[in-house]
Amino acid sequence: MTIGSRSGQVANGQPGRHSCAFALIFSLLVSQAILAQSRADSSASTSFFDSDWLDEYAKELSREPYQSADMAANNPLRQLDYDDYRRIVFKPEAALWRGLDAPFQVQLFHPGFLANSLVRLNLVTASQAQKINFTPAVFNYPKAMDEVDADAVGGYAGFRIHNPINTHERFEEFLVFLGASYFRGVGKNQFYGLSARGLAVNTEGRDGEEFPRFSEFWIETPTSDAVDIKLHALLDSPSLTGAFHFLVQPGLPTVVDVEMSLFLRRDIERVGIAPLTSMFLFDATNESAFDDFRRAVHDSEGLLIQQANGETLWRPLANPAKFQVSSFGKVRPLGFGLLQRHQAFEQFQDAEARYDKRPSLWIEPQGDWGEGEVVLVEIPSSTETNDNIVAYWQPTGGFRTDQDYSFAYRMSWGAEPSSSMQSGRVLETSAGIPAFGAAGSGERVFVIDFSDGNSIPNSPSDPDAVQVNTFSSAGKITDVSATLVEASGNYRVYVKLDPGDADLIELRVALELGGMQWGETWLYRWTR
């Protein structure tokens, strides 16, 4: 495939006595190729930048019509398939700040395949922003693409940030921005799993979902001793604009502090703040529907909500037969997130995907978010390649053009939050036909394991030490029993359900110890 004429080729040197010194010099030269390309028009590429400027810029832009930044439909890059696109490889030696005494490096994504929306990138040093122009010199191309013209490509698709997050010996990727307003992060020694977005618009609305995009980024140059890196982004869509400010600190967990201001072009019926996107195919609740050697396949297994009234809700995820939406209370959350509690290889048995190393993502609202509710969207899926889970905070009443909106929150990518590490965590949910149920009765049994059952006084000698409170919105709970599992130390609850003619039943189990709730409240939606 040919796109104009290619320039900026760098010949590889032959290793020799001075190869180490050459490699360092080469790295420095190539890593600055991006900036050198940008400086070609220095009069137009450097400008003042700070957070207040971006907020005002986003507000002014909201008064103008939306303009798409998608590549032209006839651009050959849009015709690339997955395999062709992944053969376009960024040169590691061209990473921003490579070879310098910097704790972070940035690599760039080439547009093409599904990454067909261009973003503008800027580097900020001492409040001066310098545009990063596209140059093919920083990519290795397959032979079929031996001629690429920068003007024909037009820009980058996104970027990823590297840091010695796992070992001081090498830089590794830990955060990536690519596509619409999507981004993903990992904590130390983890694999990529679920994603986040800047904003969700009408995810379950009548007129179809809108996907705002980060159209421009400003990346602040870190100091040599920095433990964090600052990023800024302009959000744009037909319905609104937004200014986003990110403060990122890699580690376990990787923490991202987010501040955003939103400016409306038109009213929005449903808005999702801090939206999370994940995948759930099967686990012990529905594994019979999948002929698979693995024990579970999911990036996340449950939604956790810590409420201001002191109650903690745990809702296992589902792969339903039909599209479904659940909402959770009007009580202000102290935090919510999609968690991957299972962290042992034996619980998945997938040596390649390593679902046991996927991160949880926890959201802590900062300040007053007003009235609203946590929303969970679950979409039927037959393959692990589809993201079918969405969770977010939905403000009551939507957004109106006569107001501007601001939100702040902290994201933690890694293990589940320390605030949830209490007795009575729901560690496992299983479901099936009761062992001695009547044939064809349609009865189901749910088995729920709560952690630290051996910390309950007088258990198991006193079977009444714990009161099990249950609720079903339809059907009938026919039996409830509980026991301490001495082999694991978990407290196990059995709930038998006769659904009758119901097609959808909301279930609830809460444990009470000495007149006070003990552990998390288990929620579940059963559907045919």
N, C-alpha and C positions, 0 to 999 in steps of 0.2 A: 504494500500500500504506500502511495506517495502523497505527501501533503506539502507542496511547495518545495523549497530547497533547504537542506539541513546545513547548519553552521555550528561552530563551537566545539568541534571534535577535539578530544584530548588524547594524545597517543600514550599508550602504556609504556613505561620505562622497563628495562631489563634489570632484574635484581643483581646486585654486585656488592662490592666492599662498602659502599656508602648507601646501601638500600634503605636502611632505617632513617637516615637523615633525609634522603630523597622522599621517602614516604611521608614524613612529617611536612616537608615543604610542599609536596604535591597536594596533601590534604588541605593545607592552609590556602593554597592557590585555588583549588577547585571549590572549597567551601565558600570562598569569597566571589566565585563566579556569578552567583545570584545577585549579590549586591553590585558587582561591577556592571552587570547588565542594566541594573536599575539606575546607576549613576550616569548612564549615557545621556539622560535628560534630567540632570539634577535640578534644573530650574523649575521643573514641574512636579518633581517626585518627593520633595521635602516640605513638611508643613507642621504647624504646631498641633500637639495632641495632649489632651488629658481627659479624665472621666467626665467632667462637666461638659467639655466640648462635645463628646459623643452623645451625651444625653440630649443636648440641644440640637445636634445634627439629626438624631433620630426623630425628634419632635417635628422639626422642619420638614423632614422627608415625608412624614405622615400626611402632610397637606398636599402632596403631589401624587399623581397616579402611580400605581405599581408598575414596574418594568421587570420582565423576566430576564434572567441571565443564562438561560439554557442555550447550549450550542445549537446551531442551525440544524434542522432536520436532515439536511444532506451532508453534514460533516461526517467524513469517513470514520472518525473516532467513535461515533455513536453506533456504528455497525460492528464494532469489535465484540467478539464473544468473550466469555469469562476467561478461557485459556489464553486468548490473544492479549487481553488486557493485563493479565498477571505477568506476562513476559516483559512488560515495560517496567523496568526496575530502577528505582532511585539509587544513585551512587552514594553509598554510605560516606565516602570521603568528601562529598559535597554538602554534608549536613551543616546547617548554620551553627557557628561557633565551634566546629570541629577543629581540633588542634590548638584551640585556645584554652586558657585556664578558666573554663566555664563549667558549671555543674549540670547544664542542660544542653541538649542538641535538638534541632528541629529538622525533620525530613518532610518532603513534599510529595503530594499525590498528583499524578498525571490524570487529566480528564480522559474519559472514554468509558465504553460499556454502560453500566448504570450510573456512573459518576459523570453525568453530563451537564451539571450546573456549575458554572465557574464562580470562584470566589476571589476577591481581591485581598491581598496580603500586604501587611506593612510591619516593619520593624521600628520600634520606638526606643530612642536613646536620648536621655535628658530632655524629655518632652518634645522631641522632634521625630516625626514619623516619616520614614522613607519607604516608598512603595517598592515591593518586590515584583519586578517584571518577570514574565515567563521566559525561560531559556531551556532549550533541549539539551544543553551541554551537561546538565546534571542528571540525565537519564541514560540508561542503557536500553537500546531498542532492539527488537528482533530484526532479522535480515529483511523480512517482508516490509518493514517500516524504515527503510534506510534514508529517507528524506523527510524531515519534519521542519516546517517553517513556524517560528514562534508567533508570527502575526496570525497565521491560520488557526493555531491552537487557541490563543487568546488569554490563557490564564491557567491557574492550578485548580484542582478539585478539592483540596483539603490539605491537612498536615497531621503529623504525629510528633509527639515529644518523647525524647529519650533521656534517661538518667541512670546512674549506677544504683538502681533501686534494689537489686538483688545481691550484687557483689561489687566491690570497688574496682574490680578488674575490667569491667566492660559496661558500656552504656546499653540499656535495653528500653524498649518501648513500653510506656505505661499509660498513655492518654492519646486518643485519636479523635479528630473532628473530620467527618466525611459524610456528605449527603444531607440535604435539607438542614435541619438543626440537630442532627444526631451527633452524639459523642459517646465514647466508651472509655472506661478506665479500669485499672486493676490495682490491687495491692501487691505487696511483696510476695514473690513466688506463686503468683496466680496466673490463670489463663483468662483471656477475654470471654465474657459471657453476655450478660444483659447490657442494654444500652439505655442512655438517657436522651432527652430532647430539650431544647430550649423552651418549647411551648407546644401544647396540643390545642387544636381549634376544631370544634364540632366533631370530635371523634365518634360520637353516637348521634350526631344531628341528622335532621331530615334531608339536608341538602348535600350530604357527603362531607368527608373530612378534608380539611385544608392543611397543607404542610408548609408552615413558615420555614424560611431558610436563613441560615447565617450567610449573608452576602459579602461581608467584609470583616477581616480580623486585624487587630493590632496586637503584636507580641512584644512585650517589653524585654529589653536586653537585661539579663540577670547579672548581678555582681558575681565575682569569683567565689564568694563565700555564701551565696544565697542558698537557702533551704527551700525556697518556693519560687514560683514564676507567675507573673501576672499576664493575663490575656484579656482582651476586650473584643466584643463582637457586635455587629449591627444585624438585627433581625429584621426581615422584610417579608411581606406577604400581601395579597390583595386586601386583607382586612385590617392590618396593623403594621406598625414598626416597633422596634424595641432596641434598647441599649443594654448589653449584658457585660458584666465585669466579673472575671474569674480570678481567684487567688488559689493556686494549686500547690499542694505539698505532697510529694510522693512518699510512700511508706506503707505500713500496715496499721491502720488503713491509709489509702491515698485520700486525702481530704481536699475537697473543692468547695470553697466559699463562693456563693453566687449572689450577686445583687443585680436586679433588673428593673427597668422602667419601660412601660408599655404605652403606646400612643395609637389610638384607634383611627382607622379610616372609615369604618362602618361598625354598626352594632354587631356583637357576637353573642349568640345564644348560649353556647357552652364553651368554656375555657378550661384547659387542664394545666395547672401549675405544677412544676417539677415532675413532668411525665416520665415514667419508666416503661421500657419495652423489653419483654423477655420471651422465653420459650418454655412451654411445658407440654411434653408428649405423654408420658405415663410414669406411674410409680405404683406402689402397692395398692392404691385405690382402684386402678383401672388396667393393670398389666395384662389381664385376661384378654383384652381387646387387641393385643399386639403379640405377634409371633416373633419374639426377639430374644436373643441369648442374654441380653443385658437386663439388669434388675430394675433399672430406672433410667429415664432419659429426660433431663430438664436442666435449664440454666438457673431456674428458681423453683422453689417448691411451695412457698407460702407467702401470704401478705401479713405483715405484722403491723399493728397500729397501737401505739401507746397514747392513751387519752388523758386529758387534763384532770378527769375525775378519778384517776388512779387505776382504771381498768385497762388491761392489755388484751387485745383481740388477736387471735391467730386464725387465719382462714387459709386452709390448704388450697392450692390451686387445682383447677380441673381442666380437662380437655373435653368440653361438652359436645353433645350431638348438634346443638344449635347455638348460634351467637347469643351470648347473654351478658347482661350488665348488672352489677351489684353495687350498692352504695352503703356506706357505713357511718351512720349517725351524724348528728349535728354538734357533737362534742368536739371542741378544738383539740387537734392532735398535738402531743408533744413531739411526736415523730412517727413516720411511717416508712415502709420500704418492702422490697421484694427480697426474701432471704433464701440462701442455699445452706440450710442447716446441716445437711448430710455432707461430710467432709472426709469420708473414708473411701478408698478405691473399691473395697469390697461391696459397697452399697450401690455401685454402678457397673463395675466390671467392663469399663470402656478404656482400653489402653491408649487410644488415640485422642478422643475428644476430651478426656480427663474432666468429666463433669464434676468430679470431686474437688477440682481446683478452681471452679468458677466463683466469682465474688458475689457477696451480697451487696445491696446498695440501700443505704439508710439516709432518709431525709429528715433534717431537723429544722422546722420553721423558725425564723428569727423575726421577732416583732409580732405585731397583731395582724393576722391574715384575714380577720373578719369571719363572717359566717360562711359555712360551706360544708363539704363532705368529701371523704375519700371514695373514689370510684374505681372499681375493678372491672375490666373488660376481658372476657374470655372467648376466644374464637376457635371453632373446630379446626383440627389439623391432623393430617395423616403422616406428616414427616417432620423431622427435627430441623429441617432447613427453614421452616417458617416461624417467624416471631408471631405468637398468637396470644400474648398476654400484655395488657396495658394497665397501668395504675397511675393515678394522679390525684391531686387535690382540686376540686371543682368549687369555685366561689358561687355562692347563692346569687341567682338573678342575672348571671352573665355580665358582659362588659358593655358600656355605652360610650358613645363618641364625645359626650360632654364631660368626660372624666379621663384623667390619666391614672395609671396604676403602677404601684411599686411593690416588689416582693424581695425578700432576702431569705436564704436558707443555706444550710451546710449539707454537703453530700459526703458520705463516707463509703468508699469502695474497699471492701475487704471482708473480714469476718463479720458476723452479726454484731450489733452494737453491744457494748459492755452493759448498758442500762437494761438490756433484756436478759442478761445472764443471771436469772433468778431461779429459785426453786419453782417447779411446776411449769417449765417450758414444755410445749408440745413437741416431742421428738419424732413421733411416728403416727401416721394415720393409715389404717388398712381397712379394706371393706370387702365383703363377699357374701355368699349364701351361708346362713347359719348351719352349723354342723348337724343339728338335729331338727332343722325346720321342716315343715310339711312340704312335700314335693309340689311344685307349681304354685306355692303360696305367694311368691313374689317378695317374701321377707328378705331384708338385708340386715347384716350385722356390721357395725362400725367399731373398730378397736383403736383406742386412743391411748398412747403412752405419754405420760407426764414425767418429766425428769425429777430426780431427787426424792422419789417416794420413800426411800429409807430414812429420810429426815423427818417424816411425819411421826409425832409421838404416838406410842401405843399401837402402831401398825407393824405387822399384820395381826397382832394378838386381839385387837379390838376392831372388828369389821365395821363398826359404826363411827370410827374416829373421823372419817371424812364423809361429808354429806355431798352426794352427787345430784346437782340440779340440772334437769333437762327440759328442753322445749322443742316442739315441732310445730311448724305452721300448718301442716296438714297431715293426713295419715294418722298413725297411732304408734307411739313407742310402747312396745309390748313387754320389754324387759330391760332392766338396768342392773349391772353388777360391776364390782370393782375388786382389785386385789393388788397386793405388792408383788412384783415379779422379782424374786430374790436373786435370780441370775444376773439381772441388769440393774437392779435398784430402782427401776421405774415403777410408777403407779399406773396401773392399766385399768381402763374403763371400757366395758362392753355395753353397747347400746343396740338393741334390736328394734327395727323399724318395719312396720307393715304399712306400705304406702297407699294401699287401697287403690282408689281410682285417680289419685293425684299424679300429675305429671312433673310437678316441681314442689320441693319441700325444703324449707329452711330449718336447719338443725342448730341447736345450741347446747353446749355442755359447760357447766361451771362447777368448780369444786369449792366446798366450804369447810373450813377447819376452825372450830371454836367460835362459830358465828361470824367469821371473817372470810372473805374470798381468799383462796389459796391457789396461786398459779394463774395461768392464762385462761381466758375464755375461748373455748374451741367453737368455731362456726363452720358450717358446711352447707353447701347447696346440693341436694340430691335431685337429679333429673333423669327421666327415662332415656 
